[in-house]
Amino acid sequence: MRDLHSNLQMVQSLDPAVTLTDRMGAPIDRQGYESVEHLVLVGTSGDALSPTLSLSLRLDESEDGSSWAPVGNDSDVVGGPVDPGGLFAVIDNVAADGGTYAIGYIGNARYSRVAVLLDGVHATGTPVGAVSLLSHGTLKPHT
């Protein structure tokens, strides 16, 4: 099939919610798919973001869906770079919130997820949600 709709499987990986503490996205199982793209939607923060009051987005991988490690290799991602700790975005100023951040995982682990990490004390919070798109599946259509 040539249309995009029949070639993608969409999974909500992080419920949209005002974020006041660290949050780990749901494990995304890549079995039956060759690629996954994680999309993180960040709303306008109620806090005055700064280098000491920030949100970071990290990509994690796992062989079993329970033991996780940060993806610290640029060769395992598309749309990077990632730092050695797996961070692919740091939102530390007002100009950086209210955006969409994307990272593709092409490493060898079966599972991946996005983590939202907070630095500093967030009093009001920031709305954050995430979806993951699975593609290049062995069976089509996916919907």
N, C-alpha and C positions, 0 to 999 in steps of 0.2 A: 504494500500500500504506500502511496506516495504522500498522503497527507500526514501532517505532524501529529494530529490528535490520536490517530490509531497506533502511533509508534511511541507514545509516552505513557508512563504510569506515574501518577502524582500521589504523594503521601505527605500528609501533614506531620511534620516532625517535631514542631514546637508550637503548642497552643498559643494563639495570640493573647498576651496578657501584659499588664504593667509589671515590669521587672524591678524588684527591689533586692534580690539576692541572686547568686549564681544559679543558672539553670542548665540542665543537660537535655539535649534533644533526644527523641526516641531513636533507638537503633534502626538504621535503614539496611535491610537485608538485600544485597545485590544478587542473590542467587537467581539465575535465569536472565540476568541483564549484564551487559558489558560496561555500562557507564551510569554514573549518578551525578547530578548537579544539585547542590544545596543552595537554596535561595533564602536569605534572611532579610526580613522586612523590619526596619527600625523606625518607630514613630518619633515624634517630637518629644524630647525629654522634658520632664517637669523640673529637672535639676539643672543647675548651671554647670555643664560639663567642662572639664579642664584636665590637664595632665594628671592631677591628683584625684579627680572624680570622673571616672571613665568607664566605658564598656569595651570589652575585647571579645572578638569572635574567634573561636578555636575549632579546628577540624581534628576529630579523633578517629582512630581506626581500631578494629577488633577482629580477631579470628573467630570468637565464639559469642559475641554480643554481650559479654559481661566483663571481661578484662580489657580495659581501654588504654591506649597510648596516643599521645599527640602525633599528628602527621607532620614531621619536621623536614621533609624532603621535597624540594620543588619538583622533582621528577615524578612524584605521586599525585600531583595536582595539575589542573588546567585553570587558568585565570588567577594564579598566585601572584606574587610569591607568598610562601609561608615562612615564618621564622622557625628556628630550631624547636621552639615550644609549641608549634602548630598554629600560632596566631596568623590570621589572614586579614584582619581589620582591627584597628583601634579607633574608637569613637571618643574623642577627647575634646571636642569643641562644638559649639552650636551649629556651625556650618556642616558638620559631618553627620548630625542626626537627621532623621526624616528621610533616610535613603534605603536603597536595596543593595545588598551585598551578595555576591555569588562566588562559589568555588566548586570546581569539579574534582571528583576523586577518581583516579585511575590506578591506584595502588593495587596490591594483590590481596588485601584483606577482604573478607566477605562482608563485613559490616562497617559502616561509617556513621558519624553523627556530628552535629554542630553543638558546641557549648558556648553559652553566654556567660562571661566572667566579669564581675564588677570590681572596680578598684575604688576605695573610699566608701563613705556612708551615703547611700542614696535615700533621701527622705521622701521624695515624690515619685521617683521611678521613671522608667522609659518603656513605652509599649514595644514589645518585640514578639515576632512570630516567625516561623520558618516552614517551608515546604521543600520537599525533595522530588526531583524528577528523575525517574529511571528510564533508560532508553537502550536501544540496541538489544532488545530481548530475543530470546530463542523462539518464542511463540508470538504471533501477531494475529489480530489486533490485541492491544493490552487492556482496552476499556471494557 
